[in-house]
Amino acid sequence: MDEVIDWLTFYNHRRLHSSLGYLSLMQFEQRWLAAQHNKAA
């Protein structure tokens, strides 16, 4: 089970995705959320 958690952590936090401009999923989501917040302000 630890291996699955380790893989998911890698996939979501460190693996770069070419379709997201070579950002990790977490980086992409954080930037998207910040952009949404700035639109609302």
PDB file of N, H, CA, C and O in Angstrom:
ATOM      1  N   MET A   1       0.810  -1.192   0.000  1.00  0.00           N
ATOM      2  CA  MET A   1       0.000   0.000   0.000  1.00  0.00           C
ATOM      3  C   MET A   1       0.856   1.259   0.000  1.00  0.00           C
ATOM      4  O   MET A   1       0.496   2.246  -0.641  1.00  0.00           O
ATOM      5  N   ASP A   2       1.975   1.242   0.702  1.00  0.00           N
ATOM      6  H   ASP A   2       2.268   0.440   1.223  1.00  0.00           H
ATOM      7  CA  ASP A   2       2.864   2.398   0.722  1.00  0.00           C
ATOM      8  C   ASP A   2       3.376   2.739  -0.669  1.00  0.00           C
ATOM      9  O   ASP A   2       3.586   3.909  -0.989  1.00  0.00           O
ATOM     10  N   GLU A   3       3.576   1.720  -1.494  1.00  0.00           N
ATOM     11  H   GLU A   3       3.405   0.770  -1.234  1.00  0.00           H
ATOM     12  CA  GLU A   3       4.064   1.957  -2.855  1.00  0.00           C
ATOM     13  C   GLU A   3       3.046   2.751  -3.667  1.00  0.00           C
ATOM     14  O   GLU A   3       3.415   3.611  -4.467  1.00  0.00           O
ATOM     15  N   VAL A   4       1.778   2.461  -3.459  1.00  0.00           N
ATOM     16  H   VAL A   4       1.479   1.762  -2.810  1.00  0.00           H
ATOM     17  CA  VAL A   4       0.726   3.183  -4.185  1.00  0.00           C
ATOM     18  C   VAL A   4       0.707   4.644  -3.753  1.00  0.00           C
ATOM     19  O   VAL A   4       0.615   5.541  -4.591  1.00  0.00           O
ATOM     20  N   ILE A   5       0.792   4.880  -2.468  1.00  0.00           N
ATOM     21  H   ILE A   5       0.867   4.151  -1.788  1.00  0.00           H
ATOM     22  CA  ILE A   5       0.805   6.251  -1.953  1.00  0.00           C
ATOM     23  C   ILE A   5       2.031   6.994  -2.455  1.00  0.00           C
ATOM     24  O   ILE A   5       1.933   8.160  -2.839  1.00  0.00           O
ATOM     25  N   ASP A   6       3.182   6.339  -2.457  1.00  0.00           N
ATOM     26  H   ASP A   6       3.261   5.392  -2.145  1.00  0.00           H
ATOM     27  CA  ASP A   6       4.408   6.952  -2.975  1.00  0.00           C
ATOM     28  C   ASP A   6       4.253   7.305  -4.444  1.00  0.00           C
ATOM     29  O   ASP A   6       4.661   8.387  -4.864  1.00  0.00           O
ATOM     30  N   TRP A   7       3.667   6.407  -5.234  1.00  0.00           N
ATOM     31  H   TRP A   7       3.335   5.528  -4.893  1.00  0.00           H
ATOM     32  CA  TRP A   7       3.494   6.659  -6.663  1.00  0.00           C
ATOM     33  C   TRP A   7       2.536   7.820  -6.893  1.00  0.00           C
ATOM     34  O   TRP A   7       2.796   8.684  -7.731  1.00  0.00           O
ATOM     35  N   LEU A   8       1.425   7.845  -6.151  1.00  0.00           N
ATOM     36  H   LEU A   8       1.214   7.143  -5.471  1.00  0.00           H
ATOM     37  CA  LEU A   8       0.463   8.942  -6.305  1.00  0.00           C
ATOM     38  C   LEU A   8       1.078  10.278  -5.894  1.00  0.00           C
ATOM     39  O   LEU A   8       0.826  11.301  -6.532  1.00  0.00           O
ATOM     40  N   THR A   9       1.871  10.272  -4.845  1.00  0.00           N
ATOM     41  H   THR A   9       2.076   9.441  -4.327  1.00  0.00           H
ATOM     42  CA  THR A   9       2.551  11.499  -4.432  1.00  0.00           C
ATOM     43  C   THR A   9       3.490  11.976  -5.525  1.00  0.00           C
ATOM     44  O   THR A   9       3.516  13.165  -5.845  1.00  0.00           O
ATOM     45  N   PHE A  10       4.259  11.066  -6.100  1.00  0.00           N
ATOM     46  H   PHE A  10       4.238  10.100  -5.840  1.00  0.00           H
ATOM     47  CA  PHE A  10       5.142  11.421  -7.203  1.00  0.00           C
ATOM     48  C   PHE A  10       4.337  11.966  -8.379  1.00  0.00           C
ATOM     49  O   PHE A  10       4.673  13.008  -8.941  1.00  0.00           O
ATOM     50  N   TYR A  11       3.271  11.253  -8.747  1.00  0.00           N
ATOM     51  H   TYR A  11       2.998  10.406  -8.291  1.00  0.00           H
ATOM     52  CA  TYR A  11       2.482  11.617  -9.926  1.00  0.00           C
ATOM     53  C   TYR A  11       1.848  12.994  -9.760  1.00  0.00           C
ATOM     54  O   TYR A  11       1.841  13.790 -10.698  1.00  0.00           O
ATOM     55  N   ASN A  12       1.329  13.273  -8.601  1.00  0.00           N
ATOM     56  H   ASN A  12       1.335  12.626  -7.838  1.00  0.00           H
ATOM     57  CA  ASN A  12       0.618  14.531  -8.385  1.00  0.00           C
ATOM     58  C   ASN A  12       1.521  15.709  -8.051  1.00  0.00           C
ATOM     59  O   ASN A  12       1.187  16.849  -8.376  1.00  0.00           O
ATOM     60  N   HIS A  13       2.645  15.462  -7.415  1.00  0.00           N
ATOM     61  H   HIS A  13       2.916  14.536  -7.151  1.00  0.00           H
ATOM     62  CA  HIS A  13       3.463  16.561  -6.915  1.00  0.00           C
ATOM     63  C   HIS A  13       4.760  16.789  -7.687  1.00  0.00           C
ATOM     64  O   HIS A  13       5.271  17.909  -7.695  1.00  0.00           O
ATOM     65  N   ARG A  14       5.301  15.770  -8.330  1.00  0.00           N
ATOM     66  H   ARG A  14       4.886  14.860  -8.324  1.00  0.00           H
ATOM     67  CA  ARG A  14       6.627  15.936  -8.944  1.00  0.00           C
ATOM     68  C   ARG A  14       6.665  15.638 -10.434  1.00  0.00           C
ATOM     69  O   ARG A  14       7.473  16.235 -11.145  1.00  0.00           O
ATOM     70  N   ARG A  15       5.824  14.739 -10.936  1.00  0.00           N
ATOM     71  H   ARG A  15       5.167  14.254 -10.358  1.00  0.00           H
ATOM     72  CA  ARG A  15       5.892  14.355 -12.341  1.00  0.00           C
ATOM     73  C   ARG A  15       5.418  15.516 -13.203  1.00  0.00           C
ATOM     74  O   ARG A  15       4.348  16.079 -12.972  1.00  0.00           O
ATOM     75  N   LEU A  16       6.220  15.864 -14.194  1.00  0.00           N
ATOM     76  H   LEU A  16       7.089  15.406 -14.382  1.00  0.00           H
ATOM     77  CA  LEU A  16       5.879  16.951 -15.103  1.00  0.00           C
ATOM     78  C   LEU A  16       5.021  16.414 -16.236  1.00  0.00           C
ATOM     79  O   LEU A  16       5.287  15.338 -16.771  1.00  0.00           O
ATOM     80  N   HIS A  17       3.996  17.163 -16.596  1.00  0.00           N
ATOM     81  H   HIS A  17       3.780  18.037 -16.161  1.00  0.00           H
ATOM     82  CA  HIS A  17       3.062  16.759 -17.638  1.00  0.00           C
ATOM     83  C   HIS A  17       3.218  17.711 -18.814  1.00  0.00           C
ATOM     84  O   HIS A  17       3.016  18.917 -18.673  1.00  0.00           O
ATOM     85  N   SER A  18       3.575  17.174 -19.969  1.00  0.00           N
ATOM     86  H   SER A  18       3.740  16.194 -20.084  1.00  0.00           H
ATOM     87  CA  SER A  18       3.785  18.022 -21.144  1.00  0.00           C
ATOM     88  C   SER A  18       2.510  18.747 -21.548  1.00  0.00           C
ATOM     89  O   SER A  18       2.572  19.875 -22.037  1.00  0.00           O
ATOM     90  N   SER A  19       1.358  18.121 -21.352  1.00  0.00           N
ATOM     91  H   SER A  19       1.307  17.204 -20.955  1.00  0.00           H
ATOM     92  CA  SER A  19       0.094  18.761 -21.728  1.00  0.00           C
ATOM     93  C   SER A  19      -0.262  19.922 -20.806  1.00  0.00           C
ATOM     94  O   SER A  19      -1.155  20.707 -21.124  1.00  0.00           O
ATOM     95  N   LEU A  20       0.422  20.042 -19.668  1.00  0.00           N
ATOM     96  H   LEU A  20       1.147  19.404 -19.410  1.00  0.00           H
ATOM     97  CA  LEU A  20       0.183  21.139 -18.731  1.00  0.00           C
ATOM     98  C   LEU A  20       1.330  22.139 -18.735  1.00  0.00           C
ATOM     99  O   LEU A  20       1.528  22.865 -17.761  1.00  0.00           O
ATOM    100  N   GLY A  21       2.081  22.177 -19.824  1.00  0.00           N
ATOM    101  H   GLY A  21       1.920  21.587 -20.615  1.00  0.00           H
ATOM    102  CA  GLY A  21       3.204  23.102 -19.904  1.00  0.00           C
ATOM    103  C   GLY A  21       4.368  22.695 -19.031  1.00  0.00           C
ATOM    104  O   GLY A  21       5.090  23.550 -18.517  1.00  0.00           O
ATOM    105  N   TYR A  22       4.558  21.399 -18.858  1.00  0.00           N
ATOM    106  H   TYR A  22       3.971  20.705 -19.275  1.00  0.00           H
ATOM    107  CA  TYR A  22       5.633  20.822 -18.038  1.00  0.00           C
ATOM    108  C   TYR A  22       5.571  21.285 -16.590  1.00  0.00           C
ATOM    109  O   TYR A  22       6.587  21.600 -15.971  1.00  0.00           O
ATOM    110  N   LEU A  23       4.339  21.318 -16.066  1.00  0.00           N
ATOM    111  H   LEU A  23       3.514  21.063 -16.569  1.00  0.00           H
ATOM    112  CA  LEU A  23       4.102  21.549 -14.648  1.00  0.00           C
ATOM    113  C   LEU A  23       3.606  20.259 -14.039  1.00  0.00           C
ATOM    114  O   LEU A  23       3.080  19.393 -14.738  1.00  0.00           O
ATOM    115  N   SER A  24       3.776  20.129 -12.723  1.00  0.00           N
ATOM    116  H   SER A  24       4.203  20.833 -12.155  1.00  0.00           H
ATOM    117  CA  SER A  24       3.145  18.999 -12.042  1.00  0.00           C
ATOM    118  C   SER A  24       1.658  19.310 -11.912  1.00  0.00           C
ATOM    119  O   SER A  24       1.241  20.455 -12.087  1.00  0.00           O
ATOM    120  N   LEU A  25       0.866  18.295 -11.607  1.00  0.00           N
ATOM    121  H   LEU A  25       1.205  17.365 -11.466  1.00  0.00           H
ATOM    122  CA  LEU A  25      -0.567  18.528 -11.434  1.00  0.00           C
ATOM    123  C   LEU A  25      -0.835  19.541 -10.329  1.00  0.00           C
ATOM    124  O   LEU A  25      -1.716  20.391 -10.464  1.00  0.00           O
ATOM    125  N   MET A  26      -0.087  19.456  -9.249  1.00  0.00           N
ATOM    126  H   MET A  26       0.629  18.766  -9.139  1.00  0.00           H
ATOM    127  CA  MET A  26      -0.293  20.379  -8.131  1.00  0.00           C
ATOM    128  C   MET A  26       0.094  21.803  -8.515  1.00  0.00           C
ATOM    129  O   MET A  26      -0.610  22.745  -8.150  1.00  0.00           O
ATOM    130  N   GLN A  27       1.194  21.984  -9.240  1.00  0.00           N
ATOM    131  H   GLN A  27       1.766  21.219  -9.536  1.00  0.00           H
ATOM    132  CA  GLN A  27       1.587  23.317  -9.682  1.00  0.00           C
ATOM    133  C   GLN A  27       0.525  23.913 -10.603  1.00  0.00           C
ATOM    134  O   GLN A  27       0.168  25.084 -10.478  1.00  0.00           O
ATOM    135  N   PHE A  28       0.029  23.097 -11.523  1.00  0.00           N
ATOM    136  H   PHE A  28       0.319  22.146 -11.625  1.00  0.00           H
ATOM    137  CA  PHE A  28      -1.001  23.560 -12.447  1.00  0.00           C
ATOM    138  C   PHE A  28      -2.254  23.988 -11.686  1.00  0.00           C
ATOM    139  O   PHE A  28      -2.821  25.047 -11.954  1.00  0.00           O
ATOM    140  N   GLU A  29      -2.677  23.161 -10.741  1.00  0.00           N
ATOM    141  H   GLU A  29      -2.217  22.301 -10.523  1.00  0.00           H
ATOM    142  CA  GLU A  29      -3.884  23.483  -9.982  1.00  0.00           C
ATOM    143  C   GLU A  29      -3.686  24.740  -9.142  1.00  0.00           C
ATOM    144  O   GLU A  29      -4.585  25.577  -9.072  1.00  0.00           O
ATOM    145  N   GLN A  30      -2.534  24.887  -8.509  1.00  0.00           N
ATOM    146  H   GLN A  30      -1.803  24.207  -8.567  1.00  0.00           H
ATOM    147  CA  GLN A  30      -2.280  26.068  -7.697  1.00  0.00           C
ATOM    148  C   GLN A  30      -2.298  27.331  -8.553  1.00  0.00           C
ATOM    149  O   GLN A  30      -2.856  28.348  -8.141  1.00  0.00           O
ATOM    150  N   ARG A  31      -1.697  27.278  -9.732  1.00  0.00           N
ATOM    151  H   ARG A  31      -1.243  26.452 -10.067  1.00  0.00           H
ATOM    152  CA  ARG A  31      -1.707  28.439 -10.630  1.00  0.00           C
ATOM    153  C   ARG A  31      -3.115  28.743 -11.131  1.00  0.00           C
ATOM    154  O   ARG A  31      -3.497  29.907 -11.251  1.00  0.00           O
ATOM    155  N   TRP A  32      -3.883  27.698 -11.422  1.00  0.00           N
ATOM    156  H   TRP A  32      -3.572  26.752 -11.324  1.00  0.00           H
ATOM    157  CA  TRP A  32      -5.250  27.893 -11.890  1.00  0.00           C
ATOM    158  C   TRP A  32      -6.099  28.538 -10.802  1.00  0.00           C
ATOM    159  O   TRP A  32      -6.860  29.469 -11.065  1.00  0.00           O
ATOM    160  N   LEU A  33      -5.961  28.031  -9.569  1.00  0.00           N
ATOM    161  H   LEU A  33      -5.342  27.275  -9.355  1.00  0.00           H
ATOM    162  CA  LEU A  33      -6.726  28.589  -8.466  1.00  0.00           C
ATOM    163  C   LEU A  33      -6.347  30.049  -8.212  1.00  0.00           C
ATOM    164  O   LEU A  33      -7.222  30.874  -7.951  1.00  0.00           O
ATOM    165  N   ALA A  34      -5.060  30.377  -8.286  1.00  0.00           N
ATOM    166  H   ALA A  34      -4.349  29.706  -8.499  1.00  0.00           H
ATOM    167  CA  ALA A  34      -4.622  31.754  -8.097  1.00  0.00           C
ATOM    168  C   ALA A  34      -5.194  32.654  -9.186  1.00  0.00           C
ATOM    169  O   ALA A  34      -5.598  33.783  -8.906  1.00  0.00           O
ATOM    170  N   ALA A  35      -5.234  32.170 -10.415  1.00  0.00           N
ATOM    171  H   ALA A  35      -4.907  31.253 -10.643  1.00  0.00           H
ATOM    172  CA  ALA A  35      -5.794  32.952 -11.522  1.00  0.00           C
ATOM    173  C   ALA A  35      -7.284  33.170 -11.308  1.00  0.00           C
ATOM    174  O   ALA A  35      -7.787  34.259 -11.584  1.00  0.00           O
ATOM    175  N   GLN A  36      -8.003  32.161 -10.824  1.00  0.00           N
ATOM    176  H   GLN A  36      -7.594  31.276 -10.600  1.00  0.00           H
ATOM    177  CA  GLN A  36      -9.425  32.314 -10.534  1.00  0.00           C
ATOM    178  C   GLN A  36      -9.653  33.334  -9.423  1.00  0.00           C
ATOM    179  O   GLN A  36     -10.581  34.139  -9.485  1.00  0.00           O
ATOM    180  N   HIS A  37      -8.813  33.289  -8.429  1.00  0.00           N
ATOM    181  H   HIS A  37      -8.059  32.635  -8.379  1.00  0.00           H
ATOM    182  CA  HIS A  37      -8.926  34.225  -7.313  1.00  0.00           C
ATOM    183  C   HIS A  37      -8.670  35.649  -7.806  1.00  0.00           C
ATOM    184  O   HIS A  37      -9.371  36.576  -7.401  1.00  0.00           O
ATOM    185  N   ASN A  38      -7.676  35.831  -8.674  1.00  0.00           N
ATOM    186  H   ASN A  38      -7.107  35.078  -9.002  1.00  0.00           H
ATOM    187  CA  ASN A  38      -7.356  37.159  -9.194  1.00  0.00           C
ATOM    188  C   ASN A  38      -8.477  37.696 -10.089  1.00  0.00           C
ATOM    189  O   ASN A  38      -8.711  38.904 -10.127  1.00  0.00           O
ATOM    190  N   LYS A  39      -9.165  36.814 -10.801  1.00  0.00           N
ATOM    191  H   LYS A  39      -8.975  35.833 -10.770  1.00  0.00           H
ATOM    192  CA  LYS A  39     -10.299  37.238 -11.639  1.00  0.00           C
ATOM    193  C   LYS A  39     -11.435  37.761 -10.770  1.00  0.00           C
ATOM    194  O   LYS A  39     -12.118  38.718 -11.138  1.00  0.00           O
ATOM    195  N   ALA A  40     -11.634  37.134  -9.623  1.00  0.00           N
ATOM    196  H   ALA A  40     -11.080  36.357  -9.324  1.00  0.00           H
ATOM    197  CA  ALA A  40     -12.750  37.495  -8.749  1.00  0.00           C
ATOM    198  C   ALA A  40     -12.470  38.797  -7.995  1.00  0.00           C
ATOM    199  O   ALA A  40     -13.397  39.473  -7.550  1.00  0.00           O
ATOM    200  N   ALA A  41     -11.209  39.138  -7.857  1.00  0.00           N
ATOM    201  H   ALA A  41     -10.456  38.589  -8.219  1.00  0.00           H
ATOM    202  CA  ALA A  41     -10.847  40.336  -7.070  1.00  0.00           C
ATOM    203  C   ALA A  41     -11.007  41.613  -7.838  1.00  0.00           C
ATOM    204  O   ALA A  41     -10.742  42.691  -7.306  1.00  0.00           O
TER     205      ALA A  41
END
